[in-house]
């Protein structure tokens, strides 16, 4: 996962709420709360790949991963909790 997270073309999407995101997030990540994901599939599909999803614990990012995969979004990874992703980001 380190290689994916540190790929210069990787987009990191944090699916926590705006309030959670404002309390701390991975540097350079984009906040798209989980409830907005279904309305933003096309936007997400157009982001630079690969796409790494994260949240607080990995549960919401897994929900987003399953949904986006079913919508045909490729090169998609569940990074788990945002602090785990931050630790791996160089």
PDB file of N, CA, C and O in Angstrom:
ATOM      1  N   UNK A   1       0.825  -1.208   0.000  1.00  0.00           N
ATOM      2  CA  UNK A   1       0.000   0.000   0.000  1.00  0.00           C
ATOM      3  C   UNK A   1       0.863   1.264   0.000  1.00  0.00           C
ATOM      4  O   UNK A   1       0.451   2.288  -0.544  1.00  0.00           O
ATOM      5  N   UNK A   2       2.054   1.204   0.603  1.00  0.00           N
ATOM      6  CA  UNK A   2       2.940   2.381   0.611  1.00  0.00           C
ATOM      7  C   UNK A   2       3.184   2.909  -0.790  1.00  0.00           C
ATOM      8  O   UNK A   2       3.122   4.114  -1.034  1.00  0.00           O
ATOM      9  N   UNK A   3       3.465   1.985  -1.718  1.00  0.00           N
ATOM     10  CA  UNK A   3       3.769   2.375  -3.085  1.00  0.00           C
ATOM     11  C   UNK A   3       2.569   3.076  -3.725  1.00  0.00           C
ATOM     12  O   UNK A   3       2.734   4.060  -4.447  1.00  0.00           O
ATOM     13  N   UNK A   4       1.379   2.577  -3.464  1.00  0.00           N
ATOM     14  CA  UNK A   4       0.168   3.191  -4.034  1.00  0.00           C
ATOM     15  C   UNK A   4      -0.067   4.567  -3.414  1.00  0.00           C
ATOM     16  O   UNK A   4      -0.304   5.542  -4.127  1.00  0.00           O
ATOM     17  N   UNK A   5       0.000   4.643  -2.086  1.00  0.00           N
ATOM     18  CA  UNK A   5      -0.246   5.916  -1.399  1.00  0.00           C
ATOM     19  C   UNK A   5       0.742   6.985  -1.842  1.00  0.00           C
ATOM     20  O   UNK A   5       0.373   8.153  -1.965  1.00  0.00           O
ATOM     21  N   UNK A   6       1.980   6.606  -2.082  1.00  0.00           N
ATOM     22  CA  UNK A   6       3.018   7.569  -2.432  1.00  0.00           C
ATOM     23  C   UNK A   6       3.213   7.762  -3.927  1.00  0.00           C
ATOM     24  O   UNK A   6       4.097   8.510  -4.345  1.00  0.00           O
ATOM     25  N   UNK A   7       2.397   7.096  -4.737  1.00  0.00           N
ATOM     26  CA  UNK A   7       2.431   7.308  -6.177  1.00  0.00           C
ATOM     27  C   UNK A   7       2.027   8.763  -6.430  1.00  0.00           C
ATOM     28  O   UNK A   7       1.001   9.204  -5.913  1.00  0.00           O
ATOM     29  N   UNK A   8       2.804   9.520  -7.210  1.00  0.00           N
ATOM     30  CA  UNK A   8       2.471  10.932  -7.427  1.00  0.00           C
ATOM     31  C   UNK A   8       1.131  11.172  -8.116  1.00  0.00           C
ATOM     32  O   UNK A   8       0.599  12.281  -8.051  1.00  0.00           O
ATOM     33  N   UNK A   9       0.575  10.152  -8.775  1.00  0.00           N
ATOM     34  CA  UNK A   9      -0.724  10.340  -9.437  1.00  0.00           C
ATOM     35  C   UNK A   9      -1.902   9.921  -8.559  1.00  0.00           C
ATOM     36  O   UNK A   9      -3.053  10.082  -8.964  1.00  0.00           O
ATOM     37  N   UNK A  10      -1.638   9.386  -7.363  1.00  0.00           N
ATOM     38  CA  UNK A  10      -2.708   8.898  -6.496  1.00  0.00           C
ATOM     39  C   UNK A  10      -3.582  10.043  -5.983  1.00  0.00           C
ATOM     40  O   UNK A  10      -3.088  11.098  -5.585  1.00  0.00           O
ATOM     41  N   UNK A  11      -4.881   9.805  -6.005  1.00  0.00           N
ATOM     42  CA  UNK A  11      -5.853  10.703  -5.384  1.00  0.00           C
ATOM     43  C   UNK A  11      -6.334  10.027  -4.111  1.00  0.00           C
ATOM     44  O   UNK A  11      -6.750   8.869  -4.139  1.00  0.00           O
ATOM     45  N   UNK A  12      -6.280  10.746  -2.989  1.00  0.00           N
ATOM     46  CA  UNK A  12      -6.765  10.218  -1.718  1.00  0.00           C
ATOM     47  C   UNK A  12      -8.076  10.918  -1.394  1.00  0.00           C
ATOM     48  O   UNK A  12      -8.141  12.145  -1.312  1.00  0.00           O
ATOM     49  N   UNK A  13      -9.124  10.112  -1.212  1.00  0.00           N
ATOM     50  CA  UNK A  13     -10.454  10.640  -0.892  1.00  0.00           C
ATOM     51  C   UNK A  13     -10.824  10.195   0.513  1.00  0.00           C
ATOM     52  O   UNK A  13     -10.806   9.005   0.826  1.00  0.00           O
ATOM     53  N   UNK A  14     -11.156  11.155   1.345  1.00  0.00           N
ATOM     54  CA  UNK A  14     -11.585  10.921   2.727  1.00  0.00           C
ATOM     55  C   UNK A  14     -13.106  11.009   2.746  1.00  0.00           C
ATOM     56  O   UNK A  14     -13.668  12.057   2.425  1.00  0.00           O
ATOM     57  N   UNK A  15     -13.782   9.916   3.119  1.00  0.00           N
ATOM     58  CA  UNK A  15     -15.242   9.879   3.057  1.00  0.00           C
ATOM     59  C   UNK A  15     -15.905  10.207   4.403  1.00  0.00           C
ATOM     60  O   UNK A  15     -17.100   9.969   4.579  1.00  0.00           O
ATOM     61  N   UNK A  16     -15.132  10.751   5.347  1.00  0.00           N
ATOM     62  CA  UNK A  16     -15.727  11.181   6.622  1.00  0.00           C
ATOM     63  C   UNK A  16     -16.514  12.474   6.417  1.00  0.00           C
ATOM     64  O   UNK A  16     -16.446  13.089   5.352  1.00  0.00           O
ATOM     65  N   UNK A  17     -17.254  12.877   7.433  1.00  0.00           N
ATOM     66  CA  UNK A  17     -18.025  14.125   7.373  1.00  0.00           C
ATOM     67  C   UNK A  17     -17.080  15.320   7.289  1.00  0.00           C
ATOM     68  O   UNK A  17     -15.892  15.208   7.591  1.00  0.00           O
ATOM     69  N   UNK A  18     -17.621  16.462   6.876  1.00  0.00           N
ATOM     70  CA  UNK A  18     -16.813  17.681   6.795  1.00  0.00           C
ATOM     71  C   UNK A  18     -16.232  18.034   8.157  1.00  0.00           C
ATOM     72  O   UNK A  18     -15.083  18.467   8.248  1.00  0.00           O
ATOM     73  N   UNK A  19     -17.018  17.852   9.216  1.00  0.00           N
ATOM     74  CA  UNK A  19     -16.547  18.154  10.553  1.00  0.00           C
ATOM     75  C   UNK A  19     -15.382  17.282  10.968  1.00  0.00           C
ATOM     76  O   UNK A  19     -14.402  17.772  11.529  1.00  0.00           O
ATOM     77  N   UNK A  20     -15.484  15.983  10.695  1.00  0.00           N
ATOM     78  CA  UNK A  20     -14.385  15.058  11.008  1.00  0.00           C
ATOM     79  C   UNK A  20     -13.136  15.422  10.209  1.00  0.00           C
ATOM     80  O   UNK A  20     -12.026  15.428  10.741  1.00  0.00           O
ATOM     81  N   UNK A  21     -13.330  15.723   8.929  1.00  0.00           N
ATOM     82  CA  UNK A  21     -12.223  16.072   8.045  1.00  0.00           C
ATOM     83  C   UNK A  21     -11.501  17.321   8.543  1.00  0.00           C
ATOM     84  O   UNK A  21     -10.274  17.401   8.495  1.00  0.00           O
ATOM     85  N   UNK A  22     -12.278  18.296   9.021  1.00  0.00           N
ATOM     86  CA  UNK A  22     -11.677  19.555   9.487  1.00  0.00           C
ATOM     87  C   UNK A  22     -10.833  19.367  10.745  1.00  0.00           C
ATOM     88  O   UNK A  22      -9.986  20.205  11.054  1.00  0.00           O
ATOM     89  N   UNK A  23     -11.062  18.266  11.476  1.00  0.00           N
ATOM     90  CA  UNK A  23     -10.305  18.006  12.702  1.00  0.00           C
ATOM     91  C   UNK A  23      -8.948  17.348  12.403  1.00  0.00           C
ATOM     92  O   UNK A  23      -8.110  17.231  13.297  1.00  0.00           O
ATOM     93  N   UNK A  24      -8.732  16.923  11.166  1.00  0.00           N
ATOM     94  CA  UNK A  24      -7.482  16.297  10.763  1.00  0.00           C
ATOM     95  C   UNK A  24      -7.709  15.410   9.569  1.00  0.00           C
ATOM     96  O   UNK A  24      -8.738  14.742   9.470  1.00  0.00           O
ATOM     97  N   UNK A  25      -6.748  15.398   8.654  1.00  0.00           N
ATOM     98  CA  UNK A  25      -6.857  14.591   7.444  1.00  0.00           C
ATOM     99  C   UNK A  25      -5.482  14.400   6.808  1.00  0.00           C
ATOM    100  O   UNK A  25      -4.514  15.060   7.183  1.00  0.00           O
ATOM    101  N   UNK A  26      -5.414  13.493   5.846  1.00  0.00           N
ATOM    102  CA  UNK A  26      -4.180  13.248   5.107  1.00  0.00           C
ATOM    103  C   UNK A  26      -3.876  14.476   4.261  1.00  0.00           C
ATOM    104  O   UNK A  26      -4.754  14.999   3.576  1.00  0.00           O
ATOM    105  N   UNK A  27      -2.636  14.931   4.312  1.00  0.00           N
ATOM    106  CA  UNK A  27      -2.220  16.075   3.500  1.00  0.00           C
ATOM    107  C   UNK A  27      -2.554  15.833   2.033  1.00  0.00           C
ATOM    108  O   UNK A  27      -2.194  14.799   1.470  1.00  0.00           O
ATOM    109  N   UNK A  28      -3.242  16.787   1.419  1.00  0.00           N
ATOM    110  CA  UNK A  28      -3.576  16.698   0.005  1.00  0.00           C
ATOM    111  C   UNK A  28      -4.806  15.876  -0.317  1.00  0.00           C
ATOM    112  O   UNK A  28      -5.164  15.731  -1.486  1.00  0.00           O
ATOM    113  N   UNK A  29      -5.467  15.329   0.712  1.00  0.00           N
ATOM    114  CA  UNK A  29      -6.661  14.516   0.443  1.00  0.00           C
ATOM    115  C   UNK A  29      -7.867  15.397   0.124  1.00  0.00           C
ATOM    116  O   UNK A  29      -7.895  16.589   0.431  1.00  0.00           O
ATOM    117  N   UNK A  30      -8.855  14.772  -0.500  1.00  0.00           N
ATOM    118  CA  UNK A  30     -10.100  15.433  -0.891  1.00  0.00           C
ATOM    119  C   UNK A  30     -11.215  14.876  -0.019  1.00  0.00           C
ATOM    120  O   UNK A  30     -11.312  13.664   0.173  1.00  0.00           O
ATOM    121  N   UNK A  31     -12.052  15.753   0.507  1.00  0.00           N
ATOM    122  CA  UNK A  31     -13.164  15.313   1.346  1.00  0.00           C
ATOM    123  C   UNK A  31     -14.428  15.171   0.512  1.00  0.00           C
ATOM    124  O   UNK A  31     -14.954  16.149  -0.019  1.00  0.00           O
ATOM    125  N   UNK A  32     -14.907  13.935   0.405  1.00  0.00           N
ATOM    126  CA  UNK A  32     -16.201  13.647  -0.214  1.00  0.00           C
ATOM    127  C   UNK A  32     -16.936  12.756   0.781  1.00  0.00           C
ATOM    128  O   UNK A  32     -16.734  11.542   0.791  1.00  0.00           O
ATOM    129  N   UNK A  33     -17.793  13.352   1.623  1.00  0.00           N
ATOM    130  CA  UNK A  33     -18.512  12.543   2.619  1.00  0.00           C
ATOM    131  C   UNK A  33     -19.255  11.374   1.967  1.00  0.00           C
ATOM    132  O   UNK A  33     -19.752  11.484   0.846  1.00  0.00           O
ATOM    133  N   UNK A  34     -19.321  10.264   2.687  1.00  0.00           N
ATOM    134  CA  UNK A  34     -19.904   9.037   2.159  1.00  0.00           C
ATOM    135  C   UNK A  34     -21.271   9.265   1.520  1.00  0.00           C
ATOM    136  O   UNK A  34     -21.556   8.703   0.462  1.00  0.00           O
ATOM    137  N   UNK A  35     -22.122  10.080   2.144  1.00  0.00           N
ATOM    138  CA  UNK A  35     -23.472  10.283   1.594  1.00  0.00           C
ATOM    139  C   UNK A  35     -23.464  11.030   0.259  1.00  0.00           C
ATOM    140  O   UNK A  35     -24.467  11.017  -0.454  1.00  0.00           O
ATOM    141  N   UNK A  36     -22.346  11.681  -0.093  1.00  0.00           N
ATOM    142  CA  UNK A  36     -22.238  12.391  -1.373  1.00  0.00           C
ATOM    143  C   UNK A  36     -21.665  11.515  -2.492  1.00  0.00           C
ATOM    144  O   UNK A  36     -21.771  11.857  -3.669  1.00  0.00           O
ATOM    145  N   UNK A  37     -21.060  10.389  -2.121  1.00  0.00           N
ATOM    146  CA  UNK A  37     -20.379   9.540  -3.101  1.00  0.00           C
ATOM    147  C   UNK A  37     -21.291   9.135  -4.266  1.00  0.00           C
ATOM    148  O   UNK A  37     -20.862   9.232  -5.416  1.00  0.00           O
ATOM    149  N   UNK A  38     -22.539   8.681  -4.018  1.00  0.00           N
ATOM    150  CA  UNK A  38     -23.385   8.268  -5.157  1.00  0.00           C
ATOM    151  C   UNK A  38     -23.634   9.376  -6.182  1.00  0.00           C
ATOM    152  O   UNK A  38     -23.791   9.093  -7.370  1.00  0.00           O
ATOM    153  N   UNK A  39     -23.670  10.631  -5.734  1.00  0.00           N
ATOM    154  CA  UNK A  39     -23.914  11.740  -6.650  1.00  0.00           C
ATOM    155  C   UNK A  39     -22.644  12.230  -7.342  1.00  0.00           C
ATOM    156  O   UNK A  39     -22.710  13.079  -8.232  1.00  0.00           O
ATOM    157  N   UNK A  40     -21.486  11.699  -6.938  1.00  0.00           N
ATOM    158  CA  UNK A  40     -20.215  12.209  -7.458  1.00  0.00           C
ATOM    159  C   UNK A  40     -19.380  11.128  -8.140  1.00  0.00           C
ATOM    160  O   UNK A  40     -18.166  11.271  -8.279  1.00  0.00           O
ATOM    161  N   UNK A  41     -20.036  10.046  -8.563  1.00  0.00           N
ATOM    162  CA  UNK A  41     -19.327   8.927  -9.195  1.00  0.00           C
ATOM    163  C   UNK A  41     -18.537   9.388 -10.416  1.00  0.00           C
ATOM    164  O   UNK A  41     -17.368   9.030 -10.564  1.00  0.00           O
ATOM    165  N   UNK A  42     -19.156  10.171 -11.287  1.00  0.00           N
ATOM    166  CA  UNK A  42     -18.477  10.612 -12.509  1.00  0.00           C
ATOM    167  C   UNK A  42     -17.251  11.448 -12.164  1.00  0.00           C
ATOM    168  O   UNK A  42     -16.190  11.274 -12.762  1.00  0.00           O
ATOM    169  N   UNK A  43     -17.394  12.353 -11.204  1.00  0.00           N
ATOM    170  CA  UNK A  43     -16.268  13.178 -10.760  1.00  0.00           C
ATOM    171  C   UNK A  43     -15.131  12.295 -10.223  1.00  0.00           C
ATOM    172  O   UNK A  43     -13.967  12.480 -10.578  1.00  0.00           O
ATOM    173  N   UNK A  44     -15.489  11.339  -9.370  1.00  0.00           N
ATOM    174  CA  UNK A  44     -14.490  10.441  -8.779  1.00  0.00           C
ATOM    175  C   UNK A  44     -13.815   9.604  -9.862  1.00  0.00           C
ATOM    176  O   UNK A  44     -12.604   9.384  -9.814  1.00  0.00           O
ATOM    177  N   UNK A  45     -14.587   9.142 -10.830  1.00  0.00           N
ATOM    178  CA  UNK A  45     -14.040   8.331 -11.919  1.00  0.00           C
ATOM    179  C   UNK A  45     -13.044   9.121 -12.763  1.00  0.00           C
ATOM    180  O   UNK A  45     -12.175   8.535 -13.408  1.00  0.00           O
ATOM    181  N   UNK A  46     -13.166  10.443 -12.760  1.00  0.00           N
ATOM    182  CA  UNK A  46     -12.265  11.285 -13.551  1.00  0.00           C
ATOM    183  C   UNK A  46     -11.032  11.742 -12.779  1.00  0.00           C
ATOM    184  O   UNK A  46     -10.150  12.375 -13.360  1.00  0.00           O
ATOM    185  N   UNK A  47     -10.947  11.440 -11.489  1.00  0.00           N
ATOM    186  CA  UNK A  47      -9.765  11.800 -10.717  1.00  0.00           C
ATOM    187  C   UNK A  47      -8.562  11.012 -11.216  1.00  0.00           C
ATOM    188  O   UNK A  47      -8.704   9.942 -11.808  1.00  0.00           O
ATOM    189  N   UNK A  48      -7.384  11.555 -10.969  1.00  0.00           N
ATOM    190  CA  UNK A  48      -6.143  10.867 -11.274  1.00  0.00           C
ATOM    191  C   UNK A  48      -6.103   9.542 -10.522  1.00  0.00           C
ATOM    192  O   UNK A  48      -6.479   9.476  -9.352  1.00  0.00           O
ATOM    193  N   UNK A  49      -5.650   8.492 -11.192  1.00  0.00           N
ATOM    194  CA  UNK A  49      -5.625   7.151 -10.606  1.00  0.00           C
ATOM    195  C   UNK A  49      -4.218   6.813 -10.142  1.00  0.00           C
ATOM    196  O   UNK A  49      -3.256   7.379 -10.661  1.00  0.00           O
ATOM    197  N   UNK A  50      -4.069   5.922  -9.197  1.00  0.00           N
ATOM    198  CA  UNK A  50      -5.110   5.221  -8.448  1.00  0.00           C
ATOM    199  C   UNK A  50      -5.812   6.132  -7.451  1.00  0.00           C
ATOM    200  O   UNK A  50      -5.349   7.231  -7.149  1.00  0.00           O
ATOM    201  N   UNK A  51      -6.955   5.638  -6.943  1.00  0.00           N
ATOM    202  CA  UNK A  51      -7.736   6.350  -5.932  1.00  0.00           C
ATOM    203  C   UNK A  51      -7.696   5.521  -4.646  1.00  0.00           C
ATOM    204  O   UNK A  51      -8.013   4.332  -4.650  1.00  0.00           O
ATOM    205  N   UNK A  52      -7.304   6.166  -3.552  1.00  0.00           N
ATOM    206  CA  UNK A  52      -7.290   5.526  -2.239  1.00  0.00           C
ATOM    207  C   UNK A  52      -8.368   6.182  -1.393  1.00  0.00           C
ATOM    208  O   UNK A  52      -8.396   7.404  -1.242  1.00  0.00           O
ATOM    209  N   UNK A  53      -9.252   5.364  -0.843  1.00  0.00           N
ATOM    210  CA  UNK A  53     -10.324   5.847   0.028  1.00  0.00           C
ATOM    211  C   UNK A  53      -9.916   5.656   1.483  1.00  0.00           C
ATOM    212  O   UNK A  53      -9.260   4.672   1.827  1.00  0.00           O
ATOM    213  N   UNK A  54     -10.308   6.600   2.336  1.00  0.00           N
ATOM    214  CA  UNK A  54     -10.055   6.442   3.760  1.00  0.00           C
ATOM    215  C   UNK A  54     -11.180   7.091   4.553  1.00  0.00           C
ATOM    216  O   UNK A  54     -11.973   7.862   4.011  1.00  0.00           O
ATOM    217  N   UNK A  55     -11.241   6.772   5.839  1.00  0.00           N
ATOM    218  CA  UNK A  55     -12.238   7.343   6.752  1.00  0.00           C
ATOM    219  C   UNK A  55     -11.643   7.300   8.153  1.00  0.00           C
ATOM    220  O   UNK A  55     -10.440   7.508   8.312  1.00  0.00           O
ATOM    221  N   UNK A  56     -12.452   7.034   9.165  1.00  0.00           N
ATOM    222  CA  UNK A  56     -11.936   6.955  10.533  1.00  0.00           C
ATOM    223  C   UNK A  56     -11.344   5.582  10.823  1.00  0.00           C
ATOM    224  O   UNK A  56     -10.249   5.478  11.376  1.00  0.00           O
ATOM    225  N   UNK A  57     -12.070   4.524  10.448  1.00  0.00           N
ATOM    226  CA  UNK A  57     -11.624   3.169  10.793  1.00  0.00           C
ATOM    227  C   UNK A  57     -11.476   2.242   9.591  1.00  0.00           C
ATOM    228  O   UNK A  57     -10.864   1.180   9.705  1.00  0.00           O
ATOM    229  N   UNK A  58     -12.020   2.621   8.459  1.00  0.00           N
ATOM    230  CA  UNK A  58     -12.005   1.765   7.269  1.00  0.00           C
ATOM    231  C   UNK A  58     -13.369   1.234   6.888  1.00  0.00           C
ATOM    232  O   UNK A  58     -13.529   0.672   5.805  1.00  0.00           O
ATOM    233  N   UNK A  59     -14.369   1.401   7.763  1.00  0.00           N
ATOM    234  CA  UNK A  59     -15.711   0.873   7.477  1.00  0.00           C
ATOM    235  C   UNK A  59     -16.423   1.691   6.400  1.00  0.00           C
ATOM    236  O   UNK A  59     -16.948   1.125   5.440  1.00  0.00           O
ATOM    237  N   UNK A  60     -16.446   3.000   6.548  1.00  0.00           N
ATOM    238  CA  UNK A  60     -17.114   3.837   5.539  1.00  0.00           C
ATOM    239  C   UNK A  60     -16.362   3.814   4.215  1.00  0.00           C
ATOM    240  O   UNK A  60     -16.972   3.824   3.146  1.00  0.00           O
ATOM    241  N   UNK A  61     -15.034   3.783   4.292  1.00  0.00           N
ATOM    242  CA  UNK A  61     -14.267   3.723   3.042  1.00  0.00           C
ATOM    243  C   UNK A  61     -14.509   2.389   2.330  1.00  0.00           C
ATOM    244  O   UNK A  61     -14.466   2.332   1.101  1.00  0.00           O
ATOM    245  N   UNK A  62     -14.763   1.317   3.086  1.00  0.00           N
ATOM    246  CA  UNK A  62     -15.099   0.031   2.456  1.00  0.00           C
ATOM    247  C   UNK A  62     -16.469   0.112   1.792  1.00  0.00           C
ATOM    248  O   UNK A  62     -16.661  -0.440   0.709  1.00  0.00           O
ATOM    249  N   UNK A  63     -17.418   0.785   2.421  1.00  0.00           N
ATOM    250  CA  UNK A  63     -18.742   0.971   1.800  1.00  0.00           C
ATOM    251  C   UNK A  63     -18.589   1.742   0.493  1.00  0.00           C
ATOM    252  O   UNK A  63     -19.176   1.371  -0.524  1.00  0.00           O
ATOM    253  N   UNK A  64     -17.801   2.815   0.521  1.00  0.00           N
ATOM    254  CA  UNK A  64     -17.577   3.622  -0.684  1.00  0.00           C
ATOM    255  C   UNK A  64     -16.867   2.786  -1.745  1.00  0.00           C
ATOM    256  O   UNK A  64     -17.197   2.870  -2.928  1.00  0.00           O
ATOM    257  N   UNK A  65     -15.897   1.984  -1.326  1.00  0.00           N
ATOM    258  CA  UNK A  65     -15.153   1.121  -2.254  1.00  0.00           C
ATOM    259  C   UNK A  65     -16.087   0.142  -2.954  1.00  0.00           C
ATOM    260  O   UNK A  65     -16.035  -0.010  -4.175  1.00  0.00           O
ATOM    261  N   UNK A  66     -16.937  -0.519  -2.182  1.00  0.00           N
ATOM    262  CA  UNK A  66     -17.875  -1.490  -2.763  1.00  0.00           C
ATOM    263  C   UNK A  66     -18.818  -0.806  -3.743  1.00  0.00           C
ATOM    264  O   UNK A  66     -19.060  -1.320  -4.835  1.00  0.00           O
ATOM    265  N   UNK A  67     -19.351   0.353  -3.356  1.00  0.00           N
ATOM    266  CA  UNK A  67     -20.278   1.065  -4.234  1.00  0.00           C
ATOM    267  C   UNK A  67     -19.584   1.526  -5.517  1.00  0.00           C
ATOM    268  O   UNK A  67     -20.077   1.276  -6.617  1.00  0.00           O
ATOM    269  N   UNK A  68     -18.438   2.199  -5.374  1.00  0.00           N
ATOM    270  CA  UNK A  68     -17.744   2.736  -6.543  1.00  0.00           C
ATOM    271  C   UNK A  68     -17.270   1.625  -7.465  1.00  0.00           C
ATOM    272  O   UNK A  68     -17.308   1.781  -8.686  1.00  0.00           O
ATOM    273  N   UNK A  69     -16.826   0.512  -6.908  1.00  0.00           N
ATOM    274  CA  UNK A  69     -16.433  -0.641  -7.734  1.00  0.00           C
ATOM    275  C   UNK A  69     -17.613  -1.140  -8.555  1.00  0.00           C
ATOM    276  O   UNK A  69     -17.464  -1.485  -9.727  1.00  0.00           O
ATOM    277  N   UNK A  70     -18.796  -1.174  -7.926  1.00  0.00           N
ATOM    278  CA  UNK A  70     -19.996  -1.634  -8.635  1.00  0.00           C
ATOM    279  C   UNK A  70     -20.408  -0.670  -9.742  1.00  0.00           C
ATOM    280  O   UNK A  70     -21.152  -1.033 -10.653  1.00  0.00           O
ATOM    281  N   UNK A  71     -19.913   0.566  -9.650  1.00  0.00           N
ATOM    282  CA  UNK A  71     -20.216   1.577 -10.663  1.00  0.00           C
ATOM    283  C   UNK A  71     -19.132   1.647 -11.744  1.00  0.00           C
ATOM    284  O   UNK A  71     -19.187   2.493 -12.636  1.00  0.00           O
ATOM    285  N   UNK A  72     -18.152   0.752 -11.654  1.00  0.00           N
ATOM    286  CA  UNK A  72     -17.127   0.670 -12.683  1.00  0.00           C
ATOM    287  C   UNK A  72     -15.887   1.516 -12.455  1.00  0.00           C
ATOM    288  O   UNK A  72     -15.045   1.623 -13.346  1.00  0.00           O
ATOM    289  N   UNK A  73     -15.758   2.121 -11.279  1.00  0.00           N
ATOM    290  CA  UNK A  73     -14.556   2.902 -10.988  1.00  0.00           C
ATOM    291  C   UNK A  73     -13.400   1.922 -10.787  1.00  0.00           C
ATOM    292  O   UNK A  73     -13.501   0.986  -9.994  1.00  0.00           O
ATOM    293  N   UNK A  74     -12.306   2.145 -11.511  1.00  0.00           N
ATOM    294  CA  UNK A  74     -11.164   1.226 -11.460  1.00  0.00           C
ATOM    295  C   UNK A  74     -10.009   1.831 -10.660  1.00  0.00           C
ATOM    296  O   UNK A  74     -10.036   3.001 -10.279  1.00  0.00           O
ATOM    297  N   UNK A  75      -8.999   0.997 -10.419  1.00  0.00           N
ATOM    298  CA  UNK A  75      -7.805   1.393  -9.676  1.00  0.00           C
ATOM    299  C   UNK A  75      -8.183   2.051  -8.345  1.00  0.00           C
ATOM    300  O   UNK A  75      -7.711   3.138  -8.010  1.00  0.00           O
ATOM    301  N   UNK A  76      -9.040   1.366  -7.606  1.00  0.00           N
ATOM    302  CA  UNK A  76      -9.632   1.868  -6.375  1.00  0.00           C
ATOM    303  C   UNK A  76      -9.176   1.006  -5.209  1.00  0.00           C
ATOM    304  O   UNK A  76      -9.194  -0.221  -5.296  1.00  0.00           O
ATOM    305  N   UNK A  77      -8.766   1.644  -4.119  1.00  0.00           N
ATOM    306  CA  UNK A  77      -8.259   0.917  -2.953  1.00  0.00           C
ATOM    307  C   UNK A  77      -8.857   1.473  -1.674  1.00  0.00           C
ATOM    308  O   UNK A  77      -9.085   2.677  -1.555  1.00  0.00           O
ATOM    309  N   UNK A  78      -9.108   0.589  -0.716  1.00  0.00           N
ATOM    310  CA  UNK A  78      -9.536   1.014   0.617  1.00  0.00           C
ATOM    311  C   UNK A  78      -8.283   1.130   1.468  1.00  0.00           C
ATOM    312  O   UNK A  78      -7.648   0.130   1.803  1.00  0.00           O
ATOM    313  N   UNK A  79      -7.934   2.364   1.814  1.00  0.00           N
ATOM    314  CA  UNK A  79      -6.751   2.603   2.630  1.00  0.00           C
ATOM    315  C   UNK A  79      -7.004   2.423   4.113  1.00  0.00           C
ATOM    316  O   UNK A  79      -6.061   2.401   4.904  1.00  0.00           O
ATOM    317  N   UNK A  80      -8.282   2.291   4.506  1.00  0.00           N
ATOM    318  CA  UNK A  80      -8.623   2.137   5.919  1.00  0.00           C
ATOM    319  C   UNK A  80      -8.737   3.479   6.615  1.00  0.00           C
ATOM    320  O   UNK A  80      -9.239   4.444   6.039  1.00  0.00           O
ATOM    321  N   UNK A  81      -8.276   3.539   7.842  1.00  0.00           N
ATOM    322  CA  UNK A  81      -8.337   4.773   8.617  1.00  0.00           C
ATOM    323  C   UNK A  81      -7.380   5.826   8.070  1.00  0.00           C
ATOM    324  O   UNK A  81      -6.290   5.502   7.597  1.00  0.00           O
ATOM    325  N   UNK A  82      -7.796   7.086   8.137  1.00  0.00           N
ATOM    326  CA  UNK A  82      -6.967   8.146   7.569  1.00  0.00           C
ATOM    327  C   UNK A  82      -5.618   8.257   8.267  1.00  0.00           C
ATOM    328  O   UNK A  82      -4.628   8.632   7.638  1.00  0.00           O
ATOM    329  N   UNK A  83      -5.562   7.938   9.557  1.00  0.00           N
ATOM    330  CA  UNK A  83      -4.275   8.018  10.255  1.00  0.00           C
ATOM    331  C   UNK A  83      -3.321   6.942   9.740  1.00  0.00           C
ATOM    332  O   UNK A  83      -2.111   7.163   9.694  1.00  0.00           O
ATOM    333  N   UNK A  84      -3.850   5.782   9.352  1.00  0.00           N
ATOM    334  CA  UNK A  84      -3.006   4.737   8.763  1.00  0.00           C
ATOM    335  C   UNK A  84      -2.442   5.199   7.421  1.00  0.00           C
ATOM    336  O   UNK A  84      -1.272   4.966   7.117  1.00  0.00           O
ATOM    337  N   UNK A  85      -3.277   5.850   6.629  1.00  0.00           N
ATOM    338  CA  UNK A  85      -2.824   6.362   5.333  1.00  0.00           C
ATOM    339  C   UNK A  85      -1.767   7.451   5.554  1.00  0.00           C
ATOM    340  O   UNK A  85      -0.754   7.483   4.856  1.00  0.00           O
ATOM    341  N   UNK A  86      -2.001   8.331   6.511  1.00  0.00           N
ATOM    342  CA  UNK A  86      -1.061   9.412   6.807  1.00  0.00           C
ATOM    343  C   UNK A  86       0.306   8.865   7.211  1.00  0.00           C
ATOM    344  O   UNK A  86       1.337   9.404   6.810  1.00  0.00           O
ATOM    345  N   UNK A  87       0.314   7.800   8.000  1.00  0.00           N
ATOM    346  CA  UNK A  87       1.581   7.179   8.451  1.00  0.00           C
ATOM    347  C   UNK A  87       2.396   6.699   7.251  1.00  0.00           C
ATOM    348  O   UNK A  87       3.623   6.802   7.250  1.00  0.00           O
ATOM    349  N   UNK A  88       1.714   6.173   6.227  1.00  0.00           N
ATOM    350  CA  UNK A  88       2.401   5.613   5.059  1.00  0.00           C
ATOM    351  C   UNK A  88       2.798   6.674   4.043  1.00  0.00           C
ATOM    352  O   UNK A  88       3.625   6.424   3.166  1.00  0.00           O
ATOM    353  N   UNK A  89       2.209   7.859   4.162  1.00  0.00           N
ATOM    354  CA  UNK A  89       2.493   8.921   3.198  1.00  0.00           C
ATOM    355  C   UNK A  89       3.837   9.556   3.531  1.00  0.00           C
ATOM    356  O   UNK A  89       4.059  10.013   4.652  1.00  0.00           O
ATOM    357  N   UNK A  90       4.719   9.580   2.560  1.00  0.00           N
ATOM    358  CA  UNK A  90       6.060  10.133   2.787  1.00  0.00           C
ATOM    359  C   UNK A  90       6.117  11.599   2.424  1.00  0.00           C
ATOM    360  O   UNK A  90       7.169  12.225   2.552  1.00  0.00           O
TER     361      UNK A  90
END
